[in-house]
């Protein structure tokens, strides 16, 4: 009835106005959204998305590359691989935080969306570009490390240790992912944080700690993308 009365008055129906506004907003794709007015809604920042893709590609390349080159079957090599992943996140977070927030992790992106710190549509684009970056990094690794030179024989892919089982591995992954998300929210998102520019240090060491514990269990994922 509202739509019909609006048409009789020569005005767009409320439903049509909402649909048109939504459709118009959904196609706003910008390279940088920092200069946009607050009234611009549903704007996707492709500069941030591309930054996430490049960071994820480099993270897979150097983190999994360390595993390919040295393996993770001994305490010494596990320490080395854990350090590579932790420092990889630290370095890359510092390099892209001003562009995208430095998520470099689908779990972080999801937590920021659920917590209202990131629009859901930007989060979806981040997840897609993170997955693309991971595939690119794995592809480059496959070129650099032929199978006979890859110590892991699988480009550093994770596998659950049968001695621990799937249940223990799932619990360990959930707790380590919680640790990482908790650290990100407390040091980088919370307005009460005192970390300042050192937030990336805490995040990198959270990744390092998680790998120290989870490498012998399932290789340590804590990153669905």
MARPA-550179 format. One line per field, with one value per residue: residue number from 0; residue in three letters; x, y, z of N, C-alpha, C in turn. Coordinates in Angstrom, 2 decimals, padded with zeros to 5 digits. Atoms other than C-alpha are relative to their C-alpha. Example, Ala and Ser with C-alpha at 12.3 -4.5 7.8 and 13.67 -1.06 7.14 Angstrom:
2
keza <- (0	1) .
kolvex <- (ALA	SER) .
n.xx <- (000.89	-000.82) .
n.yy <- (-001.19	-001.19) .
n.zz <- (000.00	-000.06) .
ca.xx <- (012.30	013.67) .
ca.yy <- (-004.50	-001.06) .
ca.zz <- (007.80	007.14) .
c.xx <- (000.90	-000.77) .
c.yy <- (001.20	001.09) .
c.zz <- (000.00	000.73) .
This chain:
225
keza <- (0	1	2	3	4	5	6	7	8	9	10	11	12	13	14	15	16	17	18	19	20	21	22	23	24	25	26	27	28	29	30	31	32	33	34	35	36	37	38	39	40	41	42	43	44	45	46	47	48	49	50	51	52	53	54	55	56	57	58	59	60	61	62	63	64	65	66	67	68	69	70	71	72	73	74	75	76	77	78	79	80	81	82	83	84	85	86	87	88	89	90	91	92	93	94	95	96	97	98	99	100	101	102	103	104	105	106	107	108	109	110	111	112	113	114	115	116	117	118	119	120	121	122	123	124	125	126	127	128	129	130	131	132	133	134	135	136	137	138	139	140	141	142	143	144	145	146	147	148	149	150	151	152	153	154	155	156	157	158	159	160	161	162	163	164	165	166	167	168	169	170	171	172	173	174	175	176	177	178	179	180	181	182	183	184	185	186	187	188	189	190	191	192	193	194	195	196	197	198	199	200	201	202	203	204	205	206	207	208	209	210	211	212	213	214	215	216	217	218	219	220	221	222	223	224) .
kolvex <- (UNK	UNK	UNK	UNK	UNK	UNK	UNK	UNK	UNK	UNK	UNK	UNK	UNK	UNK	UNK	UNK	UNK	UNK	UNK	UNK	UNK	UNK	UNK	UNK	UNK	UNK	UNK	UNK	UNK	UNK	UNK	UNK	UNK	UNK	UNK	UNK	UNK	UNK	UNK	UNK	UNK	UNK	UNK	UNK	UNK	UNK	UNK	UNK	UNK	UNK	UNK	UNK	UNK	UNK	UNK	UNK	UNK	UNK	UNK	UNK	UNK	UNK	UNK	UNK	UNK	UNK	UNK	UNK	UNK	UNK	UNK	UNK	UNK	UNK	UNK	UNK	UNK	UNK	UNK	UNK	UNK	UNK	UNK	UNK	UNK	UNK	UNK	UNK	UNK	UNK	UNK	UNK	UNK	UNK	UNK	UNK	UNK	UNK	UNK	UNK	UNK	UNK	UNK	UNK	UNK	UNK	UNK	UNK	UNK	UNK	UNK	UNK	UNK	UNK	UNK	UNK	UNK	UNK	UNK	UNK	UNK	UNK	UNK	UNK	UNK	UNK	UNK	UNK	UNK	UNK	UNK	UNK	UNK	UNK	UNK	UNK	UNK	UNK	UNK	UNK	UNK	UNK	UNK	UNK	UNK	UNK	UNK	UNK	UNK	UNK	UNK	UNK	UNK	UNK	UNK	UNK	UNK	UNK	UNK	UNK	UNK	UNK	UNK	UNK	UNK	UNK	UNK	UNK	UNK	UNK	UNK	UNK	UNK	UNK	UNK	UNK	UNK	UNK	UNK	UNK	UNK	UNK	UNK	UNK	UNK	UNK	UNK	UNK	UNK	UNK	UNK	UNK	UNK	UNK	UNK	UNK	UNK	UNK	UNK	UNK	UNK	UNK	UNK	UNK	UNK	UNK	UNK	UNK	UNK	UNK	UNK	UNK	UNK	UNK	UNK	UNK	UNK	UNK	UNK	UNK	UNK	UNK	UNK	UNK	UNK) .
n.xx <- (000.83	-000.89	-000.62	000.99	000.29	-001.16	000.00	001.06	-000.49	-001.14	-001.24	-000.45	000.48	-001.04	-000.76	-000.87	-001.08	-000.98	-000.71	-000.89	-001.11	-000.87	-000.70	-000.99	-001.10	-000.76	-000.95	-001.04	-001.30	-000.99	-001.38	-000.29	001.24	-000.26	000.45	001.43	000.85	000.61	001.28	-000.23	000.17	-000.27	-001.13	-001.04	-001.34	-000.80	-001.40	-000.16	000.14	-001.22	-001.06	000.17	-000.39	-001.46	-000.54	000.24	-000.90	-001.35	000.01	-000.07	-001.27	-001.14	000.28	-000.03	-001.31	-000.92	000.32	-000.47	-001.46	-000.61	000.86	000.39	000.06	-000.84	000.20	-000.75	000.66	001.29	-000.28	-000.32	001.22	000.86	-000.56	000.26	001.39	000.22	-000.64	000.69	001.17	-000.45	-000.52	001.05	001.00	-000.53	-000.08	001.31	001.02	000.53	000.77	001.15	000.18	-000.96	000.63	-000.82	000.54	001.45	000.62	-000.02	001.00	001.32	000.24	000.22	001.35	000.97	-000.08	000.43	-001.13	-000.22	001.24	000.01	-000.30	-001.46	-000.53	000.14	-001.03	-001.28	-000.12	-000.24	-001.36	-000.93	-000.06	-000.76	-001.40	-000.53	-000.21	-001.16	-001.20	-000.25	-000.46	-001.40	-000.78	-000.09	-001.03	-001.31	-000.35	000.49	000.37	-001.17	-000.72	000.93	-000.16	001.32	000.61	001.37	-000.02	000.23	001.41	000.18	000.63	000.16	-000.82	000.90	-000.17	000.86	001.38	000.72	000.62	-001.00	-000.47	001.04	-000.04	-001.21	000.18	000.98	-000.62	-001.05	000.68	000.54	-001.12	-000.38	001.08	000.01	-001.12	000.29	001.01	-000.47	-001.13	000.13	001.36	000.54	-000.42	-000.75	-001.31	-001.19	-001.06	-000.40	-000.65	-000.56	001.03	-000.42	-000.92	000.80	000.70	-001.00	-000.42	001.13	-000.11	-001.18	000.36	000.95	-000.72	-000.84	000.81	000.83	-000.74	-000.04	001.35	000.61	-000.68	000.48	000.74	000.50	000.22	000.77	-000.29) .
n.yy <- (-001.21	-001.16	-000.13	-000.48	-001.40	-000.80	-000.11	-000.94	-001.35	-000.25	000.18	001.40	000.75	000.17	001.21	-000.24	-000.90	000.77	000.90	-000.80	-000.45	001.14	000.38	-001.03	000.08	001.23	-000.08	-000.99	000.63	-001.07	000.39	-000.48	-000.54	-000.91	-001.35	000.00	-000.51	001.03	000.38	001.04	001.31	001.18	-000.28	001.01	-000.56	001.00	-000.15	000.85	001.40	000.40	000.07	001.28	001.08	000.01	000.41	001.43	000.70	-000.02	000.77	001.42	000.25	000.05	000.89	001.39	000.21	000.45	001.41	000.79	000.05	000.57	000.98	-000.35	001.28	000.00	-001.23	-001.12	-000.49	-000.57	-001.35	-000.83	-000.23	-000.86	-001.35	-000.53	-000.40	-001.13	-001.18	-000.32	-000.81	-001.27	-000.86	-000.33	-000.85	-001.35	-000.54	-000.22	-000.45	-001.29	000.19	000.90	000.45	001.08	001.22	001.11	001.18	000.02	000.03	-001.38	-000.74	000.40	-000.52	-001.43	-000.17	000.34	-001.00	-001.30	-000.87	000.03	000.30	001.38	000.09	-000.10	001.25	001.03	-000.26	000.35	001.46	000.47	-000.36	000.80	001.33	-000.12	-000.18	001.29	000.83	-000.54	000.36	001.43	000.22	-000.41	001.00	001.21	-000.24	-000.11	001.26	001.24	000.98	000.68	-000.92	-000.43	000.91	000.44	000.70	-000.46	-001.45	-000.45	000.12	000.53	001.30	000.32	001.09	001.05	000.22	-000.96	000.19	-001.17	-000.76	-000.83	-001.00	-001.03	-000.82	-000.82	-001.03	-000.97	-000.81	-000.85	-001.03	-000.94	-000.81	-000.98	-000.99	-000.78	-000.93	-001.03	-000.91	-000.77	-000.90	-000.76	-000.49	-000.65	-001.39	-000.10	000.62	-000.82	000.58	-000.94	000.63	001.30	001.03	001.09	000.87	000.94	000.91	000.91	000.96	000.90	001.03	000.80	000.88	001.01	001.00	000.80	001.04	000.78	000.67	001.46	000.55	000.05	-000.93	-001.34	-000.75	-001.27	-000.91	000.75	-000.41) .
n.zz <- (000.00	-000.04	001.30	000.94	-000.29	000.40	001.45	000.39	-000.26	000.88	-000.74	-000.06	-001.16	-001.04	000.24	001.15	-000.41	-000.76	000.91	000.84	-000.84	-000.27	001.24	000.31	-000.96	000.16	001.11	-000.30	-000.23	000.06	-000.30	-001.35	-000.55	-001.12	000.32	000.23	-001.07	-000.83	000.58	001.00	-000.63	000.81	000.89	-000.13	000.17	000.70	-000.40	-001.18	000.41	000.71	-001.02	-000.68	000.91	000.11	-001.29	-000.18	000.91	-000.57	-001.24	000.37	000.67	-000.91	-001.13	000.48	000.63	-001.05	-000.26	001.14	000.02	-001.20	-000.66	-001.37	-000.69	-001.20	-000.78	000.57	001.21	-000.39	-000.49	001.16	000.78	-000.81	000.07	001.34	000.08	-000.87	000.55	001.25	-000.34	-000.56	001.07	000.96	-000.66	000.01	001.35	000.64	-000.94	000.42	001.22	-000.14	-001.37	-000.23	-000.51	000.50	-000.66	000.12	-001.33	-000.49	000.77	-000.46	-001.35	000.12	000.56	-001.05	-001.05	000.50	000.31	001.45	000.71	000.47	001.43	000.12	-000.51	001.04	001.01	-000.61	-000.03	001.37	000.43	-000.81	000.62	001.25	-000.37	-000.44	001.19	000.70	-000.76	000.16	001.37	000.09	-000.74	000.82	001.01	-000.64	-000.64	000.60	-001.02	-000.57	-000.88	-001.04	-001.13	-000.44	001.13	000.26	-000.06	-001.36	-000.38	-001.35	-000.20	-001.41	-000.51	-000.50	-001.44	-000.69	000.43	000.51	-001.08	-000.67	000.96	000.11	-001.21	000.04	001.02	-000.49	-001.05	000.58	000.78	-000.98	-000.47	001.01	000.13	-001.25	000.04	001.01	-000.51	-001.16	000.27	001.24	000.22	-001.20	-000.19	-001.25	000.18	-000.17	000.84	001.03	001.16	-000.36	000.05	000.90	-000.75	-000.79	000.92	000.54	-001.02	-000.22	001.06	-000.35	-001.12	000.47	000.79	-000.89	-000.63	000.93	001.08	-000.13	-000.09	001.33	000.90	-000.35	001.03	-000.54	001.12	001.00	001.36) .
ca.xx <- (000.00	002.82	004.49	001.24	000.47	003.98	003.68	000.38	002.16	004.92	007.53	009.68	008.30	010.12	011.11	012.45	014.38	016.03	016.85	018.26	020.35	021.67	022.49	024.23	026.25	027.30	029.10	031.22	034.70	037.47	041.24	041.35	038.39	040.10	039.03	035.37	032.61	030.95	027.74	029.32	028.15	029.06	032.37	034.98	038.60	040.53	043.83	043.36	042.26	045.30	047.56	046.08	046.64	050.30	050.94	049.36	051.36	054.62	053.60	052.99	056.11	058.50	056.73	056.02	059.28	061.17	059.31	060.12	063.78	064.36	061.38	059.81	060.58	063.06	062.95	065.58	063.77	060.44	061.93	063.26	059.94	057.99	060.34	059.89	056.11	056.14	058.62	056.79	053.60	055.50	057.28	054.26	051.88	054.16	054.30	050.56	048.77	048.43	046.88	044.55	044.86	047.33	044.99	046.88	044.59	041.01	040.28	041.33	039.21	036.19	036.62	036.82	033.65	031.78	033.00	031.85	035.34	035.22	032.25	031.14	031.44	035.06	035.67	034.37	036.70	039.62	038.91	038.82	042.08	043.75	042.84	044.18	047.40	047.81	047.40	049.93	052.43	051.99	052.39	055.66	056.88	056.09	058.37	061.19	061.07	060.75	059.41	062.83	064.17	061.11	061.85	058.13	057.21	053.94	054.92	054.65	050.97	049.62	048.68	047.34	049.80	048.03	049.48	047.42	044.28	041.74	040.03	043.16	044.32	040.97	041.12	044.70	043.82	040.79	042.82	045.73	043.36	041.63	045.01	045.83	042.43	042.53	045.95	044.87	041.78	043.60	046.70	045.50	041.73	040.92	040.94	042.50	045.55	048.93	050.82	050.83	053.23	054.44	051.17	052.69	055.37	052.78	050.88	054.03	055.07	051.55	051.97	055.43	054.11	051.25	053.63	055.94	053.08	051.12	053.87	054.27	050.47	049.21	051.71	049.84	047.17	045.38	044.73	041.88	043.07) .
ca.yy <- (000.00	002.39	001.66	002.27	005.56	006.77	006.01	007.97	010.99	010.66	009.74	006.62	003.97	003.61	000.07	001.16	003.99	001.57	-000.88	001.85	003.23	-000.22	-001.02	002.32	001.85	-001.68	-000.58	002.08	000.64	003.10	002.90	004.85	005.65	007.94	011.09	010.06	011.71	009.80	009.76	007.46	003.96	000.51	001.68	-001.01	000.08	-001.87	-000.39	-002.12	-005.34	-005.43	-004.71	-007.75	-009.92	-008.91	-009.32	-012.77	-013.83	-012.78	-014.36	-017.75	-017.42	-016.78	-018.61	-021.81	-021.30	-021.66	-024.92	-026.14	-025.35	-026.65	-028.81	-028.79	-032.23	-031.32	-028.79	-026.68	-026.49	-025.88	-022.90	-021.59	-022.02	-020.48	-017.50	-017.14	-017.05	-014.67	-012.28	-012.54	-011.25	-008.58	-007.21	-007.39	-005.91	-002.91	-002.55	-002.66	-001.53	002.00	000.59	-002.19	-002.58	-005.43	-008.38	-010.96	-013.55	-014.56	-015.20	-011.65	-010.22	-012.24	-011.17	-007.51	-007.87	-009.59	-006.95	-004.08	-002.74	-003.54	-003.36	-006.81	-006.05	-004.92	-008.04	-010.26	-008.59	-008.95	-012.67	-013.15	-011.27	-013.08	-016.41	-015.23	-014.09	-017.48	-019.25	-016.93	-017.54	-021.31	-021.15	-019.25	-021.74	-024.62	-023.01	-022.27	-025.62	-028.66	-031.71	-033.30	-030.17	-029.54	-031.03	-031.20	-032.65	-030.68	-026.98	-026.78	-027.76	-028.67	-032.18	-033.36	-035.48	-038.84	-039.02	-035.97	-036.65	-034.30	-033.32	-032.09	-030.35	-028.55	-027.39	-026.17	-024.30	-022.66	-021.48	-020.19	-018.37	-016.83	-015.69	-013.97	-012.29	-011.20	-009.63	-007.82	-006.38	-005.30	-003.75	-002.51	-001.93	-000.94	002.84	002.14	000.41	001.83	-000.15	002.55	001.73	-001.31	-003.18	-005.16	-006.47	-008.03	-009.51	-010.98	-012.58	-013.98	-015.78	-016.94	-018.36	-020.12	-021.82	-022.91	-024.88	-026.03	-027.02	-030.53	-030.92	-030.00	-027.60	-024.55	-022.98	-020.18	-018.70	-020.05	-018.10) .
ca.zz <- (000.00	000.85	-002.46	-004.39	-002.58	-003.20	-006.89	-007.05	-005.56	-008.15	-005.53	-005.44	-003.13	000.24	-000.64	-004.02	-002.41	-000.01	-002.78	-004.99	-002.14	-001.31	-004.94	-005.38	-002.21	-003.02	-006.19	-004.47	-004.78	-003.99	-003.83	-000.58	001.67	004.18	002.34	002.04	004.01	006.82	004.75	002.18	003.10	001.86	000.38	-000.26	000.15	-002.48	-001.37	001.99	000.29	-002.00	000.98	002.75	-000.32	-000.67	003.06	003.11	000.07	001.74	005.05	003.43	001.32	004.21	007.04	005.16	003.28	006.56	007.18	003.67	004.08	007.60	008.57	012.02	013.35	016.09	018.94	017.19	013.85	015.56	017.36	014.04	012.24	015.13	015.05	011.28	011.57	014.52	012.96	009.65	011.24	013.16	010.09	007.79	010.36	010.73	006.94	006.17	009.34	007.98	004.81	005.95	009.69	009.24	009.79	007.67	009.23	008.47	012.15	013.03	010.24	011.37	015.00	013.95	011.88	014.73	017.16	014.96	014.32	010.59	008.17	007.09	003.38	003.80	005.86	003.06	000.56	002.97	003.35	-000.42	-001.01	001.90	000.30	-003.04	-001.37	000.30	-003.03	-004.63	-001.84	-002.08	-005.84	-005.54	-002.91	-005.27	-007.83	-005.38	-003.54	-005.80	-003.99	-003.54	-001.81	000.34	003.77	004.59	001.17	001.27	001.20	004.98	005.09	008.53	009.65	013.00	014.96	015.52	019.03	019.98	017.94	016.38	019.64	021.37	018.20	017.89	021.50	021.10	017.90	019.53	022.52	020.43	018.07	021.09	022.40	019.12	018.77	022.42	021.97	018.80	020.45	023.61	022.07	018.67	018.90	022.47	023.04	026.44	024.96	025.95	023.29	020.64	017.78	019.72	019.19	016.34	018.71	020.99	018.04	016.51	019.78	020.25	016.92	017.99	021.28	019.54	017.12	019.93	021.49	018.44	016.00	017.47	017.75	014.29	012.75	014.12	011.94	013.90	010.45	008.28	005.28) .
c.xx <- (000.86	000.64	-000.97	-000.31	001.16	000.06	-001.06	000.45	001.20	001.33	000.42	-000.52	001.12	000.86	000.96	001.16	001.08	000.81	000.98	001.21	000.97	000.80	001.08	001.19	000.87	001.05	001.07	001.28	001.07	001.39	000.39	-001.24	000.22	-000.54	-001.51	-000.75	-000.64	-001.32	000.15	-000.04	000.34	001.11	001.10	001.35	000.89	001.48	000.29	-000.06	001.26	001.17	-000.09	000.46	001.53	000.63	-000.18	000.90	001.41	000.07	000.10	001.36	001.14	-000.25	000.06	001.32	001.03	-000.26	000.49	001.51	000.62	-000.82	-000.35	-000.13	000.83	-000.26	000.70	-000.71	-001.38	000.17	000.27	-001.26	-000.96	000.48	-000.28	-001.44	-000.28	000.60	-000.63	-001.22	000.42	000.42	-001.12	-001.08	000.48	-000.10	-001.37	-001.08	-000.61	-000.84	-001.29	-000.33	000.90	-000.61	000.86	-000.47	-001.52	-000.71	-000.03	-001.05	-001.41	-000.31	-000.27	-001.37	-001.05	-000.01	-000.38	001.12	000.30	-001.34	000.04	000.39	001.50	000.66	-000.07	001.08	001.38	000.20	000.32	001.44	001.05	000.14	000.80	001.49	000.64	000.29	001.21	001.29	000.34	000.49	001.46	000.90	000.18	001.05	001.39	000.46	-000.60	-000.17	001.22	000.81	-000.87	000.06	-001.35	-000.72	-001.43	-000.13	-000.35	-001.46	-000.12	-000.69	-000.06	000.89	-000.92	000.12	-000.86	-001.47	-000.69	-000.58	000.98	000.52	-001.02	000.00	001.21	-000.13	-000.96	000.63	001.07	-000.61	-000.63	001.10	000.34	-001.06	-000.07	001.11	-000.27	-001.00	000.54	001.09	-000.21	-001.38	-000.52	000.50	000.82	001.41	001.12	001.14	000.50	000.62	000.63	-001.02	000.42	000.99	-000.76	-000.69	000.98	000.44	-001.14	000.00	001.18	-000.32	-000.94	000.70	000.90	-000.79	-000.65	000.78	000.06	-001.40	-000.64	000.66	-000.38	-000.64	-000.32	-000.29	-000.75	000.26	001.46) .
c.yy <- (001.26	000.24	000.58	001.48	000.90	000.18	001.00	001.44	000.35	-000.13	-001.46	-000.67	-000.15	-001.22	000.19	000.91	-000.75	-000.91	000.77	000.48	-001.11	-000.37	001.01	-000.10	-001.21	000.10	001.06	-000.70	001.07	-000.55	000.40	000.68	001.03	001.40	000.08	000.58	-001.15	-000.48	-001.07	-001.36	-001.10	000.24	-001.02	000.63	-001.07	000.13	-000.87	-001.47	-000.51	-000.11	-001.32	-001.16	-000.11	-000.48	-001.49	-000.82	-000.08	-000.82	-001.50	-000.32	-000.18	-000.89	-001.45	-000.31	-000.45	-001.46	-000.89	-000.18	-000.75	-001.11	000.47	-001.26	-000.10	001.28	001.21	000.58	000.57	001.42	000.94	000.34	000.90	001.45	000.62	000.47	001.23	001.28	000.41	000.87	001.37	000.97	000.44	000.87	001.45	000.64	000.31	000.50	001.33	-000.08	-000.79	-000.36	-001.17	-001.25	-001.22	-001.33	000.06	000.00	001.41	000.83	-000.33	000.57	001.50	000.30	-000.27	001.03	001.40	000.96	000.09	-000.29	-001.39	-000.13	000.16	-001.27	-001.12	000.17	-000.33	-001.51	-000.55	000.30	-000.73	-001.40	000.03	000.17	-001.29	-000.91	000.48	-000.38	-001.47	-000.32	000.37	-001.01	-001.27	000.14	000.00	-001.33	-001.18	-001.07	-000.63	000.89	000.53	-001.00	-000.55	-000.84	000.47	001.52	000.53	-000.07	-000.71	-001.36	-000.29	-001.18	-001.08	-000.25	000.95	-000.19	001.30	000.86	000.92	001.09	001.13	000.92	000.92	001.13	001.08	000.93	000.94	001.11	001.05	000.91	001.10	001.09	000.91	001.04	001.13	001.02	000.89	001.00	000.90	000.62	000.80	001.45	000.19	-000.61	001.02	-000.46	000.96	-000.71	-001.35	-001.12	-001.18	-000.94	-001.05	-001.02	-001.02	-001.05	-000.94	-001.12	-000.92	-001.00	-001.11	-001.09	-000.87	-001.17	-000.92	-000.72	-001.52	-000.64	-000.14	000.95	001.44	000.71	001.40	001.02	-000.76	000.39	-000.17) .
c.zz <- (000.00	-001.35	-001.02	000.24	-000.40	-001.50	-000.45	000.23	-000.87	000.68	-000.03	001.26	001.02	-000.25	-001.16	000.37	000.76	-000.91	-000.88	000.79	000.29	-001.23	-000.33	000.93	-000.23	-001.11	000.24	000.40	-000.21	000.32	001.41	000.54	001.09	-000.26	-000.21	001.18	000.75	-000.58	-001.07	000.68	-000.99	-001.02	000.28	-000.33	-000.63	000.31	001.21	-000.39	-000.70	000.98	000.76	-000.88	-000.09	001.31	000.22	-000.91	000.59	001.29	-000.29	-000.60	001.00	001.22	-000.40	-000.70	001.01	000.33	-001.13	000.02	001.16	000.63	001.40	000.83	001.26	000.79	-000.62	-001.22	000.31	000.53	-001.17	-000.79	000.77	-000.06	-001.37	-000.14	000.87	-000.53	-001.33	000.25	000.53	-001.10	-000.94	000.63	000.05	-001.39	-000.61	000.95	-000.42	-001.26	000.23	001.43	000.34	000.59	-000.32	000.61	-000.08	001.34	000.60	-000.72	000.47	001.38	-000.05	-000.59	001.08	001.13	-000.43	-000.32	-001.49	-000.67	-000.62	-001.46	-000.25	000.50	-001.02	-001.06	000.54	000.00	-001.38	-000.42	000.84	-000.57	-001.29	000.29	000.46	-001.19	-000.79	000.71	-000.14	-001.40	-000.19	000.73	-000.82	-001.09	000.64	000.57	-000.77	001.07	000.66	000.93	001.13	001.15	000.46	-001.04	-000.29	000.13	001.40	000.44	001.35	-000.03	001.49	000.36	000.58	001.50	000.83	-000.34	-000.36	001.13	000.71	-000.94	-000.15	001.22	000.01	-001.01	000.48	001.03	-000.57	-000.86	000.91	000.54	-000.99	-000.13	001.23	000.00	-000.98	000.53	001.13	-000.33	-001.22	-000.20	001.18	000.12	001.28	-000.12	000.16	-000.92	-001.06	-001.20	000.31	-000.03	-000.86	000.68	000.78	-000.89	-000.58	001.00	000.39	-001.03	000.29	001.11	-000.45	-000.80	000.88	000.59	-001.02	-001.10	000.17	000.04	-001.37	-001.00	000.22	-001.19	000.50	-001.09	-001.09	-001.43	-000.35) .
